[in-house]
């Protein structure tokens, strides 16, 4: 298996976390019970924030690698 760059790995993790967030949101939309909504509000928001932080870090790392920042 080839070694990935850290910025590519961060970007893939951000995409996976965003996909998990969207799956939780879809579950709440389809089956809106109070427990599923509570889980979404606690877990989903954390996933989204982590994905956003990783995305910004990956973009900044890519800009630094290309010496644009």
C-alpha positions as CSV (number, residue, x, y, z in Angstrom):
1,X,0.0,0.0,0.0
2,X,1.4,3.4,-0.9
3,X,2.0,6.1,1.7
4,X,-0.5,9.0,1.4
5,X,0.3,12.6,2.1
6,X,-1.1,13.9,5.4
7,X,-3.2,16.5,3.6
8,X,-4.8,13.8,1.4
9,X,-5.5,11.6,4.5
10,X,-7.0,14.6,6.3
11,X,-9.3,15.3,3.3
12,X,-10.4,11.7,3.1
13,X,-11.2,11.6,6.9
14,X,-13.2,14.9,6.5
15,X,-15.2,13.4,3.6
16,X,-15.9,10.2,5.7
17,X,-17.0,12.3,8.7
18,X,-19.3,14.4,6.5
19,X,-20.8,11.3,5.0
20,X,-21.5,10.0,8.6
21,X,-23.1,13.3,9.5
22,X,-25.3,13.2,6.4
23,X,-26.3,9.6,7.2
24,X,-27.3,10.6,10.7
25,X,-29.3,13.6,9.3
26,X,-31.1,11.3,6.9
27,X,-31.9,8.9,9.7
28,X,-33.4,11.7,11.7
29,X,-35.3,13.0,8.7
30,X,-36.8,9.5,8.0
31,X,-37.3,8.3,11.5
32,X,-37.6,11.4,13.7
33,X,-37.8,10.0,17.2
34,X,-36.7,12.1,20.2
35,X,-33.8,9.7,20.8
36,X,-32.5,9.8,17.3
37,X,-32.7,13.6,17.3
38,X,-30.8,13.8,20.5
39,X,-28.1,11.5,19.2
40,X,-27.9,13.6,16.1
41,X,-27.6,16.8,18.0
42,X,-24.8,15.5,20.2
43,X,-22.9,13.3,17.8
44,X,-23.8,14.9,14.4
45,X,-22.6,18.3,15.3
46,X,-19.3,17.1,16.6
47,X,-18.8,15.1,13.4
48,X,-19.5,18.2,11.3
49,X,-17.2,20.4,13.3
50,X,-14.4,17.9,13.1
51,X,-14.9,17.5,9.4
52,X,-14.8,21.3,8.9
53,X,-11.6,21.6,10.9
54,X,-10.0,18.8,9.0
55,X,-11.1,20.4,5.7
56,X,-9.6,23.7,6.6
57,X,-6.4,22.1,7.8
58,X,-6.1,20.1,4.5
59,X,-6.6,23.2,2.4
60,X,-4.1,25.2,4.4
61,X,-1.6,22.3,4.2
62,X,-2.1,22.1,0.4
63,X,-1.6,25.8,0.0
64,X,1.6,25.7,2.1
65,X,2.9,22.7,0.1
66,X,2.4,24.7,-3.1
67,X,4.0,27.7,-1.4
68,X,1.0,29.9,-2.0
69,X,0.6,30.6,1.7
